[in-house]
Amino acid sequence: MPAEDDNGIAVEAGTAELGAVLQDYIEATRRLQDTHELLQREVVRLRSELASKDRELEVRRRLAALGELAAGLAHEVRNPLGAIQLYSNLLRKECGTLEPALDLIQKIEVGIRAIDGVVQDTLALAPRHGRRAACALRAVIASARDNCRQKLEGHRVRLRVRLARPNTQVWAEADSLQRVLVNLLVNAAEASPAGGLIQVTVGTPADGEVKVCVSDEGCGLPDEALDRLFDPFFTTKESGTGLGLTIAHRLVEAYGGRLSARNRAAGGAEFSIILPAVHEQDAARETSAA
């Protein structure tokens, strides 16, 4: 029972005020702690984002320098390669029906075609300044699927395509974009188990961009490979030049887009292509001009 005199009342009132001050102090300390933790998490996120941007910028610099070098080197290789092909054809005519010689010539020509394929891939690393046009994603994906049909059937995998809007269009070059999708679909088929599902998902255009995702149900990408995935001549396969994803990255950037990769939480890998979207009024003008 508290005292009834003035001094007792004063003590009780002072204790209540002190308790309120302490409560406010504890609450302010808790808010400061929460703010501090939030800022720490934001700093970690920004550092991670900055490191990612730095890596992306470094990849772009390396690809730009390599593209200039590759273009010059490929042109130098093409000239003697064309001469070899010409002399091979002349030799074939001279040999007539001599089977042993024709077999050797055929092997030479197989080697020539292999070298020419590498030269073509190397030239694709060179900077591109082609004109972009409005491309219907539905048609480009369908063409890529047709080109990969034999590979998909050979690995016994299924392909599912989902478009948020069937008439979605992007600014790109149809043939080159198809080449990018073919590369991603072939890689997905090779990484998928028999009976696996490959999904191509096209999102709804937002902020002037469209996101196209290609995902598989394979074992995913090794952590050490994620940072080097688009480096020239880097590959996790037993065979191959290691230029496929580098060229795909180069082509997508030529359209003003971005190509990235990650491992899915559910398993498998996912490649994301972000491309500039064609607005409906732009598509109408493009159609009228055509």
C-alpha positions, 0 to 999 in steps of 0.5 A, spaced: 500 500 500 503 506 497 504 512 502 499 517 503 503 523 504 506 528 499 513 525 500 510 518 498 506 520 492 512 524 490 516 518 490 511 514 486 510 519 481 518 520 480 518 512 479 513 512 474 516 517 470 523 514 470 520 507 468 517 511 462 523 514 460 527 507 461 521 504 457 522 509 451 530 509 451 529 501 450 524 502 445 529 507 441 535 502 442 531 497 439 529 501 433 536 503 432 538 496 432 533 494 427 535 500 423 542 498 424 541 491 422 537 493 416 542 498 413 548 492 414 543 488 410 543 493 405 550 494 405 551 487 404 546 487 398 549 493 395 556 490 395 554 484 392 550 488 386 556 492 385 561 486 385 556 483 380 556 489 376 564 489 376 564 482 373 559 483 368 563 490 366 569 486 366 566 480 361 564 486 356 571 489 356 574 482 355 569 480 350 570 487 346 577 486 346 577 479 344 571 480 338 576 485 335 582 480 335 577 474 333 575 478 327 582 480 324 584 473 326 578 469 323 579 473 316 586 471 316 584 464 317 579 464 312 583 466 306 588 460 306 582 456 308 578 458 302 584 456 297 585 449 301 577 448 299 578 450 292 584 445 291 581 440 294 575 440 289 580 440 284 584 434 286 577 431 287 576 432 279 583 430 278 582 423 282 576 421 278 573 414 281 580 413 285 576 410 291 582 411 296 584 418 294 577 420 294 576 417 301 582 421 303 579 428 300 573 427 304 577 426 310 580 433 308 574 436 307 571 434 313 576 438 317 575 444 312 568 444 314 570 443 322 575 449 321 570 453 317 565 452 323 570 455 328 571 461 324 564 462 323 563 462 331 569 466 332 567 472 327 560 472 331 564 474 337 566 481 333 562 487 335 555 487 331 552 493 328 546 490 325 539 493 324 534 491 329 527 489 327 520 487 331 521 480 332 515 476 334 517 471 340 512 466 338 515 465 331 522 465 333 521 460 339 517 455 334 523 456 329 528 454 334 524 448 337 523 445 330 531 446 329 532 442 336 527 437 335 532 432 333 536 433 339 530 433 344 527 427 341 534 424 341 535 425 349 528 424 350 526 430 353 519 434 353 519 442 351 513 446 354 513 453 351 509 458 355 507 466 353 504 470 357 501 474 351 502 470 344 503 477 340 509 479 344 514 482 340 522 484 342 527 489 338 532 484 335 534 480 329 530 474 328 535 469 325 540 471 331 535 471 336 533 464 334 541 462 334 541 464 341 535 460 343 537 454 339 544 454 343 540 454 350 535 449 348 541 444 346 545 445 352 538 444 356 537 438 352 544 435 354 543 437 361 536 434 362 535 426 364 531 422 360 524 424 360 525 431 363 522 437 362 525 443 358 520 450 359 521 456 355 517 462 359 516 469 356 513 474 361 509 480 360 512 486 358 514 490 364 518 497 364 520 496 356 523 489 357 521 482 356 524 476 360 525 470 356 527 464 361 529 457 359 530 452 364 531 444 365 531 439 370 538 437 370 543 437 375 544 445 375 551 449 374 557 448 378 558 454 383 565 455 380 562 455 373 557 461 374 562 466 374 566 464 368 560 461 364 560 466 358 568 467 358 570 465 351 573 457 350 570 456 357 566 449 357 564 444 362 563 439 356 568 434 354 567 436 347 566 443 344 569 450 343 566 453 349 564 459 344 556 457 344 554 461 350 559 467 349 556 468 342 549 468 345 551 473 350 554 477 345 548 477 340 543 479 346 547 485 348 548 487 341 540 488 341 541 492 348 539 486 352 542 481 357 543 474 358 544 471 365 544 464 368 542 461 375 541 455 379 534 453 380 532 452 387 527 446 385 534 443 381 536 444 374 539 451 371 535 457 368 538 462 363 534 468 362 534 473 356 532 480 357 530 484 351 527 491 349 520 490 348 516 493 342 510 497 344 504 496 340 504 503 337 511 501 335 509 494 332 503 498 328 508 503 325 513 497 323 507 493 320 505 499 316 512 501 314 512 493 311 
